[in-house]
């Protein structure tokens, strides 16, 4: 189970700081400790799945150590669009058809709970992460009007959800000062925030609980023992009863063929200089976060200091684009041409894990001693926070909700390491052409 010489997390080593990294002060944590450890649970990965798992387990009295290959928030949890959305990546129509009405309704409830769990943590731990209400789906095509109305009506009637508001052509232009959209669906039950501030707020609670967090410590292998699991790094051996793996798109070969259950996707973002509130609200009137209805979506919002944070475009190679700033800014200018007048001060990227059915992949290995959760498919800010709670439930003897996610069938992307990326790229070529035309 050794990992590649070129690890996914290494692609950020020479990258300039993102806006998120520049907006916070990192806590002073351990790096490359030479000690060996024996604990109840070893958590691998300092993103939201790992941090949330560690926090929930520590609150239940378990001894926990967390190992992070670089720094806390190094991966997608500290690089994403900051949209705290309800539900799953796929809508309820798809889930009902794929899984049945009962399963779909249970997933809907868990999606609602995921947002509430994040909000509860923010309130409980007094995390200042610029939480704002409202995520707006902007209809890029004329046909989206009918689809968005049908979705709103169906969810209201069948899921008793009253936080959707439909925006016609006139209203969407009032909310978003762009010529690109024909309609919109506002979700007042979703939010947006600074994801790295949220993550570090949770991390500070781990520090308060004296949980050992060791950065710059990649795990090289995991081995089952008679009474638990042995986790090996270049400088440490950790013996634990359980190991939680929360690496998502940065998993590489750590869990062997499990990586074939998802496709690692590189996504890119930029942040402008601060526009000021007045100019910002002339573009997005009520400061909502926005995503559009294309297959390769644009997603954007304003930061706490009124920068436009804009994400869009994907690549499927094992290396990042060198000109990601230019890659993203052309998409942003098509939506907001007036932003050409403002400097772009930050440009960064991250890797997410996309499953075939767009649902998260939960599972176990080594007779239940290794527990993993990943594959949030670009919808993980809330779900990964809830995942940590559900993983802690499983380890503490209440596995039903974990088992519910684990029961979802996932298809392995064929081709292994050599063909997985080109096969996936070819499969989505049709949808990219649809976005263009």
LOVOMI-737876 format. One record per residue: x, y, z of N, C-alpha, C in turn. Coordinates in pm, whole numbers, padded with zeros to 5 digits, always signed. Example, Ala and Ser with C-alpha at 12.3 -4.5 7.8 and 13.67 -1.06 7.14 Angstrom:
<rs>
+01319-00569+00780+01230-00450+00780+01320-00330+00780/+01285-00225+00708+01367-00106+00714+01290+00003+00787/
</rs>
This chain:
<rs>
+00081-00121+00000+00000+00000+00000+00085+00127+00000/+00203+00123-00051+00284+00245-00055+00230+00339-00161/+00248+00467-00139+00193+00566-00230+00295+00607-00335/+00249+00674-00438+00336+00716-00548+00444+00812-00499/+00556+00818-00573+00657+00919-00544+00598+01059-00560/+00514+01076-00661+00447+01203-00682+00307+01193-00622/+00289+01249-00507+00160+01245-00438+00075+01365-00479/-00055+01348-00475-00144+01456-00515-00122+01580-00429/-00097+01561-00300-00079+01679-00214+00045+01759-00250/+00141+01698-00320+00264+01768-00356+00241+01873-00465/+00129+01863-00536+00105+01957-00645+00086+02101-00595/+00062+02117-00466+00045+02252-00411+00172+02310-00351/+00281+02234-00350+00401+02276-00278+00457+02408-00328/+00452+02432-00458+00509+02554-00514+00403+02658-00548/+00282+02635-00501+00172+02725-00531+00173+02846-00438/+00141+02962-00492+00126+03079-00408+00003+03064-00320/-00003+03139-00213-00114+03127-00119-00247+03163-00184/-00350+03090-00146-00486+03125-00186-00537+03240-00099/-00649+03297-00137-00710+03399-00051-00740+03343+00086/-00793+03220+00090-00829+03162+00219-00707+03151+00310/-00595+03101+00256-00475+03087+00338-00424+03222+00385/-00444+03324+00306-00398+03457+00343-00493+03525+00444/-00613+03468+00462-00714+03531+00547-00707+03482+00692/-00618+03386+00720-00616+03326+00854-00474+03322+00911/-00466+03289+01037-00340+03259+01102-00342+03111+01141/-00247+03035+01091-00244+02892+01122-00200+02869+01266/-00260+02770+01332-00214+02735+01466-00076+02671+01461/-00005+02677+01570+00128+02617+01580+00114+02471+01618/+00136+02383+01520+00116+02240+01541+00247+02165+01524/+00246+02037+01564+00365+01954+01554+00394+01919+01409/+00522+01900+01378+00564+01856+01245+00672+01750+01259/+00650+01637+01192+00751+01531+01185+00802+01488+01322/+00710+01466+01413+00751+01415+01544+00814+01277+01528/+00922+01251+01603+00991+01122+01594+00931+01017+01686/+00830+01053+01761+00773+00960+01858+00684+00857+01790/+00668+00744+01853+00566+00647+01816+00448+00664+01912/+00330+00620+01868+00209+00646+01945+00121+00522+01949/+00044+00514+02054-00059+00410+02066-00187+00478+02113/-00292+00471+02031-00417+00543+02057-00535+00455+02021/-00652+00504+02057-00774+00436+02015-00797+00451+01865/-00782+00574+01815-00812+00603+01675-00704+00693+01616/-00656+00654+01498-00567+00739+01420-00647+00792+01301/-00647+00923+01286-00717+00986+01174-00612+01033+01074/-00633+01000+00947-00542+01041+00840-00613+01144+00754/-00559+01265+00750-00617+01371+00668-00669+01486+00752/-00615+01605+00728-00652+01723+00804-00752+01811+00733/-00847+01749+00661-00960+01821+00604-01081+01802+00693/-01198+01839+00641-01318+01836+00725-01358+01696+00767/-01343+01596+00681-01376+01459+00723-01290+01418+00840/-01160+01442+00829-01068+01403+00936-01085+01484+01062/-01090+01615+01048-01103+01702+01166-01234+01678+01238/-01344+01665+01161-01474+01641+01223-01476+01504+01292/-01418+01402+01229-01410+01270+01292-01333+01277+01423/-01217+01341+01417-01132+01352+01537-01204+01426+01649/-01273+01535+01614-01341+01615+01716-01456+01538+01778/-01536+01472+01696-01648+01395+01750-01599+01278+01836/-01491+01213+01795-01437+01101+01873-01375+01150+02003/-01301+01259+01998-01240+01314+02120-01346+01357+02219/-01456+01414+02169-01566+01453+02257-01633+01334+02323/-01618+01215+02262-01674+01092+02320-01575+01022+02412/-01455+01080+02427-01359+01025+02521-01253+00934+02461/-01248+00920+02329-01147+00837+02265-01014+00912+02260/-00905+00836+02271-00773+00895+02247-00750+00895+02096/-00710+01012+02043-00704+01032+01898-00573+01100+01861/-00515+01058+01749-00406+01131+01687-00446+01158+01542/-00408+01275+01490-00439+01309+01351-00309+01337+01276/-00293+01270+01162-00175+01287+01078-00215+01357+00948/-00144+01464+00915-00171+01540+00792-00043+01547+00709/-00055+01520+00580+00063+01516+00493+00133+01650+00480/+00058+01758+00481+00117+01892+00474+00065+01977+00590/-00030+02066+00564-00087+02150+00668-00238+02129+00674/-00297+02157+00789-00442+02149+00804-00507+02237+00696/-00604+02181+00626-00673+02255+00520-00595+02262+00391/-00493+02178+00374-00409+02179+00255-00486+02135+00130/-00584+02045+00150-00660+01993+00038-00788+02071+00013/-00889+02002-00040-01011+02067-00087-01087+02138+00024/-01076+02092+00148-01149+02156+00257-01107+02300+00279/-00984+02334+00242-00936+02470+00257-00925+02545+00126/-00985+02491+00019-00968+02548-00115-01098+02564-00191/-01210+02525-00135-01334+02513-00211-01411+02646-00219/-01526+02641-00286-01605+02761-00310-01680+02814-00190/-01680+02740-00079-01742+02789+00043-01894+02783+00044/-01954+02701-00043-02100+02692-00047-02147+02576+00042/-02219+02612+00146-02269+02516+00245-02410+02476+00203/-02419+02381+00113-02547+02348+00051-02614+02226+00110/-02746+02225+00105-02823+02112+00153-02826+02003+00045/-02876+01886+00082-02895+01779-00014-02765+01715-00059/-02776+01636-00167-02662+01569-00226-02624+01640-00356/-02520+01589-00422-02476+01649-00549-02582+01630-00657/-02655+01518-00653-02763+01492-00748-02897+01530-00686/-02993+01572-00771-03122+01614-00718-03209+01495-00680/-03322+01525-00618-03408+01419-00565-03473+01335-00675/-03497+01393-00792-03552+01315-00903-03458+01199-00936/-03330+01230-00947-03230+01127-00978-03223+01024-00865/-03220+01071-00741-03204+00980-00628-03323+00887-00613/-03443+00938-00636-03561+00853-00628-03559+00745-00735/-03519+00782-00855-03512+00687-00966-03403+00583-00943/-03291+00629-00889-03175+00542-00871-03188+00452-00748/-03241+00508-00639-03236+00439-00510-03372+00407-00450/-03478+00468-00504-03611+00450-00446-03648+00567-00356/-03778+00586-00337-03828+00703-00265-03782+00706-00120/-03783+00592-00052-03746+00590+00090-03599+00626+00111/-03515+00567+00027-03372+00595+00036-03345+00741+00003/-03413+00792-00100-03394+00932-00141-03437+01028-00030/-03548+00998+00036-03594+01085+00144-03499+01083+00263/-03440+00967+00290-03343+00961+00399-03219+01043+00366/-03175+01038+00241-03061+01120+00200-03093+01268+00209/-03217+01305+00176-03257+01445+00188-03248+01493+00333/-03297+01410+00425-03292+01444+00567-03147+01459+00615/-03061+01370+00567-02921+01379+00605-02855+01504+00547/-02897+01541+00425-02845+01664+00365-02885+01787+00444/-03009+01790+00493-03053+01900+00579-02974+01901+00710/-02956+01783+00767-02884+01773+00893-02739+01818+00878/-02680+01791+00761-02541+01827+00739-02520+01977+00753/-02609+02056+00696-02600+02201+00708-02621+02244+00852/-02720+02185+00918-02746+02221+01057-02630+02183+01148/-02565+02071+01118-02448+02030+01196-02337+02133+01185/-02312+02181+01064-02209+02284+01045-02247+02412+01119/-02373+02454+01106-02419+02575+01174-02410+02560+01326/-02444+02443+01377-02437+02418+01521-02292+02430+01570/-02199+02375+01491-02057+02384+01528-02011+02529+01530/-02053+02606+01430-02015+02747+01424-02066+02822+01547/-02189+02793+01585-02248+02859+01702-02184+02810+01832/-02172+02679+01845-02121+02620+01968-01978+02663+01997/-01895+02665+01893-01753+02694+01912-01717+02839+01878/-01820+02919+01851-01801+03063+01824-01697+03085+01714/-01720+03019+01599-01628+03027+01487-01665+03145+01397/-01573+03236+01381-01593+03353+01294-01550+03315+01153/-01644+03272+01070-01610+03224+00935-01697+03290+00828/-01752+03408+00860-01827+03489+00762-01946+03413+00704/-02024+03350+00789-02142+03274+00745-02250+03368+00694/-02297+03342+00571-02403+03421+00508-02509+03327+00449/-02633+03375+00450-02745+03292+00402-02766+03309+00253/-02800+03197+00186-02849+03203+00050-02754+03151-00056/-02796+03046-00128-02725+02997-00245-02822+02996-00362/-02783+03058-00470-02869+03079-00586-02821+02994-00704/-02908+02909-00755-02880+02836-00878-02930+02919-00995/-02838+02958-01082-02870+03047-01194-02891+02966-01321/-03006+02980-01381-03041+02905-01501-02968+02957-01624/-02875+02878-01674-02793+02920-01787-02867+02902-01920/-02964+02809-01922-03040+02780-02044-03185+02820-02025/-03253+02852-02135-03394+02889-02128-03479+02775-02071/-03443+02652-02105-03520+02536-02058-03515+02519-01907/-03417+02582-01841-03403+02566-01696-03521+02623-01620/-03592+02720-01677-03708+02778-01610-03807+02669-01572/-03844+02585-01666-03938+02478-01640-03881+02379-01539/-03754+02344-01554-03691+02246-01465-03684+02297-01322/-03649+02423-01304-03637+02478-01169-03772+02492-01102/-03875+02532-01179-04011+02539-01125-04060+02402-01083/-04035+02302-01166-04077+02167-01132-04008+02116-01007/-03879+02144-00996-03806+02100-00878-03859+02167-00752/-03879+02297-00757-03930+02369-00640-04066+02314-00599/-04155+02297-00694-04290+02249-00665-04287+02109-00606/-04204+02023-00665-04197+01883-00619-04141+01873-00478/-04036+01949-00451-03974+01943-00318-04067+02002-00212/-04139+02108-00247-04235+02165-00153-04343+02065-00117/-04397+01996-00216-04509+01904-00194-04466+01772-00131/-04351+01719-00172-04313+01584-00131-04210+01579-00019/-04143+01692+00006-04042+01695+00110-04068+01803+00215/-04182+01872+00202-04224+01973+00299-04114+02076+00321/-04056+02123+00210-03946+02219+00217-03992+02350+00156/-03988+02458+00235-04045+02585+00192-03941+02697+00177/-03815+02659+00159-03709+02760+00155-03657+02787+00014/-03729+02737-00087-03696+02770-00226-03776+02892-00271/-03713+02975-00352-03781+03087-00416-03740+03093-00563/-03838+03086-00652-03810+03091-00796-03793+03235-00842/-03695+03257-00928-03669+03389-00984-03689+03382-01135/-03780+03463-01185-03802+03467-01330-03692+03550-01396/-03707+03572-01527-03603+03642-01603-03574+03781-01546/-03677+03852-01508-03658+03986-01453-03589+03981-01318/-03633+03891-01231-03579+03886-01095-03435+03836-01092/-03401+03742-01180-03264+03691-01178-03167+03802-01220/-03211+03888-01309-03125+04000-01352-03115+04107-01244/-03217+04116-01159-03209+04207-01046-03112+04155-00940/-03108+04024-00924-03020+03964-00824-02877+03954-00874/-02859+03917-01001-02726+03900-01058-02716+03989-01181/-02627+04084-01178-02613+04180-01287-02531+04119-01401/-02593+04024-01471-02527+03954-01581-02631+03920-01687/-02586+03914-01810-02676+03880-01921-02681+03729-01946/-02616+03650-01865-02599+03508-01893-02716+03420-01848/-02806+03471-01763-02902+03382-01699-03046+03416-01735/-03129+03312-01741-03269+03325-01779-03366+03306-01662/-03319+03243-01556-03405+03215-01441-03315+03178-01324/-03377+03151-01210-03296+03113-01095-03380+03048-00987/-03313+02974-00900-03379+02913-00785-03294+02941-00662/-03350+03023-00573-03280+03062-00451-03312+02962-00340/-03209+02913-00274-03226+02823-00160-03187+02900-00033/-03288+02934+00046-03264+03009+00169-03225+02917+00285/-03218+02786+00258-03171+02692+00359-03024+02656+00341/-02959+02716+00244-02816+02697+00221-02742+02826+00253/-02609+02814+00270-02528+02926+00318-02394+02929+00244/-02317+03034+00269-02179+03034+00224-02091+03093+00332/-01962+03057+00329-01869+03093+00435-01726+03081+00386/-01633+03123+00472-01491+03100+00448-01458+02960+00499/-01434+02863+00411-01422+02724+00455-01298+02697+00540/-01189+02768+00514-01069+02743+00593-01083+02800+00734/-01151+02913+00749-01178+02965+00883-01268+02868+00961/-01364+02810+00892-01451+02711+00956-01370+02590+01001/-01286+02538+00911-01206+02421+00943-01111+02448+01059/-01045+02563+01059-00950+02594+01166-01021+02623+01298/-01147+02669+01290-01226+02683+01412-01249+02549+01479/-01277+02446+01399-01291+02310+01452-01157+02257+01502/-01050+02289+01428-00917+02244+01468-00878+02300+01604/-00913+02425+01629-00881+02485+01759-00948+02411+01873/-01065+02354+01848-01130+02275+01952-01053+02146+01979/-00996+02087+01875-00911+01969+01896-00790+02004+01981/-00733+02120+01953-00617+02165+02031-00658+02184+02177/-00776+02241+02200-00824+02260+02338-00844+02127+02409/-00874+02021+02332-00894+01887+02389-00764+01808+02397/-00652+01874+02365-00519+01813+02370-00504+01694+02275/-00574+01700+02163-00556+01598+02060-00425+01626+01987/-00347+01522+01967-00218+01535+01900-00239+01546+01750/-00203+01659+01691-00214+01684+01548-00074+01701+01492/-00034+01614+01400+00101+01619+01346+00093+01649+01197/+00147+01764+01157+00148+01805+01018+00275+01756+00948/+00280+01773+00815+00397+01735+00734+00439+01590+00758/+00338+01504+00770+00363+01363+00801+00276+01274+00712/+00317+01251+00587+00241+01161+00500+00245+01018+00552/+00135+00950+00543+00129+00808+00578+00173+00727+00457/+00263+00633+00477+00314+00551+00367+00242+00418+00355/+00193+00364+00467+00121+00237+00459+00036+00213+00583/-00062+00125+00566-00150+00084+00675-00151-00068+00676/-00131-00127+00793-00128-00273+00803-00217-00320+00918/-00291-00425+00893-00375-00483+00998-00290-00566+01094/-00321-00556+01223-00258-00638+01324-00365-00721+01394/-00324-00808+01483-00420-00894+01550-00518-00816+01637/-00472-00703+01692-00557-00627+01783-00586-00486+01733/-00561-00460+01606-00589-00326+01556-00525-00300+01422/-00464-00181+01411-00404-00135+01286-00272-00066+01317/-00176-00083+01227-00047-00014+01238-00035+00083+01122/-00012+00211+01154-00001+00316+01055+00145+00360+01052/+00204+00359+00931+00347+00384+00919+00373+00512+00839/+00455+00599+00895+00507+00716+00824+00659+00701+00817/+00727+00797+00757+00873+00788+00747+00940+00799+00884/+00870+00861+00980+00933+00883+01111+00854+00826+01227/+00733+00776+01200+00647+00732+01311+00584+00597+01281/+00550+00528+01388+00458+00415+01381+00348+00443+01482/+00226+00439+01434+00110+00459+01522+00033+00329+01530/+00009+00282+01651-00075+00166+01673-00212+00213+01721/-00317+00165+01656-00452+00211+01689-00550+00096+01676/-00663+00111+01745-00771+00013+01728-00844+00035+01596/-00853+00164+01556-00919+00200+01431-00837+00308+01362/-00851+00313+01230-00795+00425+01154-00906+00481+01067/-00918+00613+01067-01014+00683+00983-00937+00752+00872/-00972+00723+00747-00904+00781+00631-00996+00884+00567/-00956+01010+00573-01035+01119+00517-00954+01201+00418/-00903+01135+00316-00814+01202+00221-00884+01250+00094/-01002+01200+00066-01083+01241-00049-01001+01236-00178/-00995+01343-00256-00925+01340-00384-00775+01325-00373/-00721+01330-00252-00578+01318-00229-00542+01178-00178/-00631+01083-00193-00611+00948-00139-00494+00876-00204/-00478+00893-00336-00375+00821-00411-00390+00669-00387/-00281+00599-00358-00286+00452-00349-00293+00401-00205/-00322+00490-00111-00317+00450+00029-00411+00336+00061/-00528+00332-00004-00625+00224+00018-00639+00135-00105/-00535+00127-00184-00537+00037-00299-00643+00073-00401/-00717-00027-00445-00813-00009-00554-00936+00072-00514/-00950+00105-00389-01062+00191-00347-01060+00322-00424/-00941+00367-00464-00931+00493-00538-01005+00488-00672/-01030+00368-00724-01100+00357-00852-01251+00380-00839/-01299+00401-00718-01440+00434-00698-01468+00581-00726/-01363+00661-00747-01384+00801-00778-01280+00848-00879/-01308+00963-00939-01216+01027-01030-01165+01155-00965/-01032+01172-00950-00981+01298-00897-00988+01407-01003/-01053+01518-00969-01073+01629-01061-01001+01752-01007/-00930+01822-01092-00865+01947-01053-00956+02065-01087/-00983+02147-00988-01068+02263-01007-00992+02388-00966/-01030+02504-01021-00949+02625-01007-01034+02744-00965/-00971+02835-00889-01041+02952-00838-00950+03074-00843/-01013+03190-00845-00941+03317-00838-01014+03409-00740/-00943+03509-00693-01004+03613-00609-00952+03748-00654/-01043+03841-00675-01005+03975-00716-00958+04057-00596/-00914+04177-00624-00893+04273-00517-01029+04308-00456/-01035+04365-00335-01164+04404-00278-01234+04508-00364/-01362+04484-00390-01441+04577-00471-01509+04684-00386/-01528+04655-00258-01612+04740-00174-01755+04692-00181/-01830+04713-00074-01966+04658-00067-02058+04715-00174/-02051+04843-00201-02143+04903-00299-02125+04842-00437/-02001+04833-00483-01975+04775-00615-02012+04627-00617/-01983+04559-00508-02014+04416-00502-02165+04392-00512/-02242+04472-00440-02387+04452-00441-02450+04496-00573/-02379+04572-00653-02429+04601-00787-02417+04479-00879/-02332+04385-00840-02318+04261-00916-02405+04149-00860/-02403+04133-00730-02489+04033-00663-02562+04106-00552/-02684+04142-00577-02759+04236-00494-02762+04197-00347/-02795+04072-00319-02815+04029-00180-02703+03940-00127/-02588+03946-00194-02468+03877-00146-02490+03726-00131/-02564+03668-00225-02579+03523-00227-02457+03458-00293/-02436+03331-00261-02343+03251-00341-02420+03201-00463/-02351+03179-00573-02416+03144-00700-02345+03026-00764/-02422+02938-00823-02369+02837-00916-02465+02828-01033/-02415+02792-01150-02504+02787-01266-02545+02643-01295/-02618+02623-01405-02679+02494-01434-02605+02415-01542/-02486+02459-01581-02410+02383-01679-02348+02259-01617/-02303+02168-01701-02237+02048-01650-02102+02085-01587/-02023+02166-01656-01900+02222-01598-01938+02360-01546/-01964+02369-01417-02031+02487-01363-01933+02601-01334/-01987+02722-01332-01925+02836-01266-01988+02847-01128/-01907+02884-01029-01959+02908-00895-01882+03025-00836/-01953+03110-00766-01888+03232-00719-01966+03295-00605/-01899+03386-00536-01958+03458-00424-01860+03569-00384/-01902+03654-00292-01812+03756-00239-01756+03711-00105/-01630+03744-00083-01564+03713+00044-01609+03811+00151/-01559+03791+00270-01592+03879+00381-01536+04019+00362/-01435+04035+00276-01383+04169+00247-01419+04213+00104/-01523+04152+00049-01585+04193-00077-01497+04173-00199/-01419+04067-00198-01352+04020-00319-01446+03926-00394/-01443+03928-00524-01513+03825-00600-01427+03699-00597/-01482+03592-00540-01418+03461-00543-01490+03379-00648/-01421+03345-00755-01484+03283-00871-01413+03152-00904/-01492+03047-00916-01439+02916-00953-01505+02865-01079/-01428+02792-01160-01485+02737-01282-01380+02669-01366/-01423+02571-01440-01331+02495-01524-01270+02380-01449/-01239+02272-01520-01182+02153-01460-01076+02096-01552/-00981+02026-01494-00888+01944-01572-00881+01806-01509/-00840+01708-01588-00846+01568-01544-00710+01501-01548/-00606+01579-01574-00471+01524-01574-00420+01512-01431/-00309+01442-01416-00252+01424-01281-00173+01545-01235/-00156+01646-01320-00085+01767-01283-00175+01889-01302/-00143+01994-01229-00223+02116-01235-00185+02203-01354/-00278+02288-01397-00249+02389-01499-00153+02493-01442/-00062+02540-01524+00031+02643-01480-00030+02782-01492/-00129+02796-01578-00190+02928-01602-00336+02930-01555/-00360+02879-01436-00498+02867-01389-00566+03003-01374/-00487+03106-01347-00545+03239-01337-00612+03278-01468/-00543+03261-01578-00601+03294-01709-00715+03200-01744/-00704+03076-01703-00805+02974-01728-00939+03014-01667/-00935+03066-01546-01059+03099-01475-01109+03239-01508/-01018+03333-01526-01062+03471-01542-01144+03490-01670/-01116+03412-01774-01194+03424-01897-01338+03380-01874/-01359+03281-01789-01495+03240-01754-01563+03350-01672/-01491+03410-01580-01547+03517-01498-01586+03638-01582/-01502+03675-01679-01530+03793-01761-01653+03773-01850/-01682+03650-01885-01803+03624-01964-01929+03649-01881/-01920+03628-01753-02034+03653-01663-02037+03799-01622/-01923+03853-01584-01913+03991-01535-01802+04065-01610/-01829+04116-01730-01724+04186-01807-01663+04303-01732/-01740+04368-01643-01689+04485-01572-01576+04452-01475/-01559+04324-01442-01451+04286-01351-01313+04291-01416/-01308+04316-01546-01178+04334-01613-01104+04455-01556/-01176+04545-01493-01115+04667-01437-01043+04641-01305/-01064+04524-01248-01010+04496-01115-00898+04392-01121/-00801+04410-01036-00689+04317-01030-00732+04182-00973/-00670+04076-01023-00685+03944-00966-00564+03920-00875/-00589+03906-00746-00479+03900-00650-00443+03759-00607/-00535+03664-00626-00507+03526-00585-00558+03429-00690/-00484+03320-00705-00523+03213-00797-00477+03082-00736/-00564+02983-00729-00528+02856-00667-00614+02743-00723/-00582+02623-00686-00660+02508-00730-00669+02404-00621/-00748+02303-00645-00763+02193-00551-00816+02071-00622/-00805+01957-00558-00850+01831-00616-00969+01777-00537/-01075+01745-00609-01192+01684-00546-01213+01545-00603/-01296+01468-00537-01321+01329-00576-01464+01316-00626/-01479+01274-00753-01610+01260-00816-01642+01113-00833/-01750+01066-00774-01795+00929-00797-01887+00925-00919/-01907+00806-00973-01990+00791-01093-02132+00837-01067/-02188+00800-00952-02326+00838-00920-02335+00969-00842/-02221+01034-00819-02211+01163-00750-02250+01156-00603/-02256+01037-00545-02288+01020-00403-02162+00982-00326/-02150+01023-00199-02029+00992-00123-02010+00842-00104/-01885+00802-00099-01848+00660-00086-01796+00635+00056/-01876+00568+00137-01836+00528+00272-01806+00378+00269/-01708+00336+00349-01680+00193+00355-01578+00159+00461/-01549+00029+00472-01451-00021+00569-01360-00123+00501/-01245-00144+00562-01149-00244+00519-01088-00309+00643/-01012-00414+00621-00937-00481+00729-01028-00516+00846/-01138-00586+00813-01232-00632+00916-01290-00520+00999/-01316-00408+00931-01381-00296+00996-01289-00205+01073/-01160-00231+01070-01065-00149+01146-01027-00021+01072/-01036-00025+00940-01011+00093+00858-01145+00146+00807/-01172+00272+00834-01299+00335+00797-01268+00455+00709/-01338+00464+00595-01311+00575+00504-01440+00641+00458/-01428+00766+00419-01540+00840+00359-01480+00943+00265/-01528+00943+00142-01478+01037+00041-01577+01041-00075/-01541+01111-00181-01624+01115-00301-01746+01204-00289/-01731+01320-00227-01845+01410-00208-01885+01483-00336/-01804+01470-00438-01838+01515-00574-01867+01665-00583/-01786+01743-00513-01801+01888-00518-01911+01942-00430/-01966+01858-00342-02076+01901-00255-02043+01861-00111/-01916+01879-00072-01871+01817+00051-01856+01904+00173/-01876+02034+00161-01851+02121+00276-01939+02083+00394/-02067+02063+00370-02157+02020+00477-02148+01870+00500/-02145+01792+00392-02150+01646+00404-02027+01590+00476/-01909+01647+00450-01789+01596+00516-01791+01627+00665/-01852+01739+00703-01867+01771+00845-01957+01668+00913/-02068+01635+00847-02158+01532+00901-02091+01395+00899/-02009+01367+00798-01942+01238+00789-01861+01208+00914/-01794+01309+00967-01717+01289+01089-01803+01246+01206/-01920+01304+01215-02015+01267+01321-02061+01123+01303/-02090+01085+01179-02141+00951+01150-02032+00846+01170/-01908+00879+01135-01796+00787+01158-01777+00764+01308/-01787+00871+01386-01774+00858+01532-01887+00771+01588/-02006+00784+01533-02117+00698+01575-02084+00552+01550/-02029+00522+01434-01998+00383+01400-01895+00325+01495/-01788+00400+01519-01682+00350+01607-01733+00331+01749/-01828+00413+01792-01880+00404+01929-01997+00307+01942/-02024+00230+01838-02123+00123+01850-02261+00153+01795/-02274+00261+01719-02402+00297+01659-02382+00313+01507/-02375+00200+01434-02331+00204+01295-02440+00227+01191/-02566+00242+01232-02675+00240+01135-02661+00345+01026/-02627+00467+01063-02623+00574+00962-02500+00559+00872/-02390+00512+00927-02275+00483+00843-02310+00369+00746/-02373+00266+00798-02409+00152+00714-02506+00192+00604/-02590+00291+00631-02683+00341+00530-02605+00397+00411/-02505+00481+00438-02422+00534+00330-02340+00422+00264/-02290+00330+00345-02208+00222+00291-02287+00132+00197/-02419+00123+00218-02503+00036+00135-02523+00088-00006/-02490+00215-00032-02504+00271-00166-02400+00207-00257/-02444+00151-00368-02355+00082-00461-02276+00184-00543/-02146+00157-00558-02060+00244-00636-01988+00161-00744/-01982+00219-00863-01915+00154-00975-01769+00197-00976/-01680+00102-00997-01539+00137-01014-01518+00192-01155/-01443+00300-01164-01409+00356-01295-01304+00264-01357/-01331+00208-01475-01240+00107-01532-01109+00168-01580/-01011+00081-01594-00887+00123-01657-00769+00139-01565/-00792+00137-01432-00680+00152-01340-00611+00286-01355/-00488+00294-01312-00415+00420-01311-00383+00471-01451/-00368+00381-01548-00328+00423-01681-00443+00480-01764/-00564+00427-01744-00674+00462-01834-00790+00533-01765/-00785+00542-01634-00898+00600-01561-00924+00744-01604/-00821+00825-01611-00839+00966-01647-00885+00983-01792/-00820+00919-01891-00868+00937-02028-01008+00882-02051/-01044+00771-01985-01178+00717-02000-01281+00815-01945/-01253+00872-01829-01346+00967-01770-01356+01093-01855/-01243+01140-01903-01242+01261-01986-01327+01241-02111/-01314+01126-02173-01392+01098-02293-01541+01090-02262/-01574+01038-02144-01715+01020-02108-01787+01152-02088/-01715+01256-02045-01781+01384-02021-01764+01482-02135/-01699+01440-02242-01677+01531-02356-01810+01581-02413/-01909+01493-02415-02040+01533-02467-02099+01648-02387/-02090+01639-02256-02148+01743-02170-02073+01875-02182/-01943+01869-02203-01868+01992-02224-01910+02060-02353/-01936+01981-02456-01984+02037-02582-02122+02097-02564/-02203+02036-02481-02337+02091-02456-02328+02227-02389/-02230+02244-02298-02213+02373-02233-02177+02482-02334/-02098+02445-02433-02053+02542-02531-02168+02585-02622/-02248+02489-02663-02352+02518-02761-02491+02532-02698/
</rs>
